[in-house]
Amino acid sequence: NTIDTLMLFSNFGKLYKIVVDNIPNGTNISKGVPISTLVNLENGEKIIAANSLYRSSHAKYVIFATSQGVFKKTNLSEYMTGRNSKTGVKALKLKEGDTVATITFLNEEDIILITRKGISIRFETSNIAPIGKIAIGVIGIKLNENDEVIKALPVHKETDAVAVFTSSGVGKKTSLSEFPVQGRGGKGTFVYKPTADTGELVGAEMLSNEDNILL
């Protein structure tokens, strides 16, 4: 809706808020406009998640997962106050050298973290207390050397499957029954073992058999 406020979250842990009406109209074949013309991004900063404040959404929390395995759960309502800002405000505190890998929204569902080297961990979020938007967060997964988190997937339906995709275009779908619930902060288990031919994981999605996906 044109009177909605759009929240844009960046890999630097910043939140930008703009009125949807400020985004120029386009057609299904037009190129659109660079996000950098709508908000003032820093060098190397990119938008990795967006959410509308006034759409009907049942999500209560916003979940941040950083490249270094930090997990943060914050009440979505904390980001609904304050003025719209093209210059951005801090959405969470990051350790030096860390960046936001993925952002998602949920209530009390389990979460699955996926790493570039094919490691996954599933843990409960209902027993993790939400913290303020400036806090750092807690350890979600202990990473092996040279590994990093690429995705956080909420478990909405036990009948879904986890699909992972590699840099060379290989895809694999695995039943949720193969993802046991573990304690937060563990080392996880393999969901995929990358090779020199397949490449490392670059993406993951939660899928049902009726879904179509875009690679």
N, C-alpha and C positions, 0 to 999 in steps of 0.2 A: 504494500500500500504506500502511496506517495507521502503520507504523513507519518509513516513509521520511522523510527530511528534505527539505523543499521550499525551494529557493533562489528568492528573489524579488529581481529587479534593478530599480532605479528610474531615472527620468530624471535624478536628481541624482548618479548614479554610486555609489549605495550598494547594499549587499547585505544582505538580511534572510534569516534561516534559521529555519524553524519546523517542528515535527513535524506531519506530515499529520494525525495523530489529534486535533490541537488545532483543526482546522477542523470546525465543526459539520456534522452530516449534513443533507442536504436531499433533496428529491424533484425530479422533472423539471419541476415547476411552481412550486417554491418560489423566493423571491427571493434566497436566500443572505444572507450577512452582508457588510458593508463590510470591505474589507481593512484599513482604519484601525482596526478593532476587534481585529485580529490582530497588527499591527505598528504601531509609532509613527512615522507618516509626518509629514514637515514640511509647512508650508503650500506648496501648489503642487506637491508631490511626488506622482508616480504610478508605479505598478508597470507596467513595459513588457515584462517577460519573466520566465518561470518555468521551472525545471527541477528534476527530482527527482534526488537524488544517487545513489540505489541502484537505480534502474531500469536495465535493460540498455541502454546507450547506447554507440554506437561513436565518438561525438564526442570528440576529444582537446583541442580548443581552444574557448574562448569568445571571440567577436568582438564588440567594441564599435565602433559608428560614431556619432560625435557630429554635432550639427546643423551645426557649422562645418567638417565634412569631415575630422576626425581619425579615424584607424583604429587600433585596438589589438587585438593578438592575444596572449592569455594562456593558459597551460596551465590547463585546467579543474580539474586536481588542486589548484591553489593555493586554490581556493574550497571544497574538500572538508574542510579542516581547521578547527579552532577550534570554539568553542561556538556553539550556536544563539543568535540575538540578535534580540529584538523591536525593539531600538533601532537596529540596523543598523551596518555597518562600511563604510568606504570600499572600493569595488571598483575604482576607478580615479581618477586625478587629472584634474580638468577645468580648462581655462583659464577665466578670469573671463568670465561671460556665456554660456558654452557649456553645453549639456545633452546627455545621451545620447539619441540619436534612435532607435536600434534595436540590438538584441542578437540574435545568432544563434550557432549551434554548428556546428563543422565539423572536418574533419581537414586535408587539404591542397588542398581544392578551390579553384578560382577564385572570386572574389567580384565581384558587380556592385553598385555603389552607385547609387541613384536619388535625384534631387533634386526639390524642389517645382516648379521651373521646367522640368522635363522633360529634364534632362541626366542621362546615365548614363556610367559608366566601369567597364570590366571589367579586372581585373588579377590576377596570380597571387599566392597567399598562401604557396606552398611555400618561396619564397625570402625570406620575412619572418620574422625570428627572434622567437619569443615573448618578451615582456617581463613584468616583475613587475606585480603587481596594483595597485601604487600609482603606477606610471609613467603619463605622459600619453599616449603613443602617437605615431604618425607621420601625416603628411599623406596622406590617401587620395585626395582630389580637391580641385582649386583651384576655389573657387566664384565665380560671378559675383555682382555686387552684389545684395543682398536675396534671395539664394537660400539654401537649406539642405537638408541630407540628410534624407530621410524613411525610407529603407529600405536594408538590406544583404541581398543574396540570394546564397546559395551555389549554385554550379553543380554539381549532382549528376549530371545526365544531359544530354548534348548534344542529345537529342531534345526536351527541354522548351522552353517558350516563356516569355517575360517578359510578364506582363499588368500594365498600369498603369490607374489609376482616378482620375477627377477629382472635384472637390468638387460638380459639378453632375450626377454620375452617369454620365459617359461612360467606357466601357471600351475598351481596345485591347490586342491580343495580338501580340507580335512574335517571330519566330524567333530563336533564339540565334545563328544564323549571321550575324545583323546586328550582333552585339556583338563586335567584334575585341578581342583581348587587347592592352591598352596598358600603358604603364609607370605604376606607382603615382604619384599626385601630379599627374597631368595635368588638363586642363580637360574631358575627356570629349567625348561627342557627344550629339546630340539623340535621345531615344527618343520624345518627344512634344512638340509645340509648343502650349502652352496659349493660349487666347484668352479674351476677356472673357465669351464665351458658355459655353465649356466649363469654365472655372475651372482652378485649378492642381492638380497631382497631390497626392493625399492618401494613396495606398496603392499597393503593388506586390506581386506574388506570382509565384513560379516555378510554372508549371502544365504538366501533361500533359493530353492530350485526355480522359483518363478522370476527371479531377478534377472535383469540385463545389466551389464556393466560396461564402462567405457575405459579403455586402456590408452 
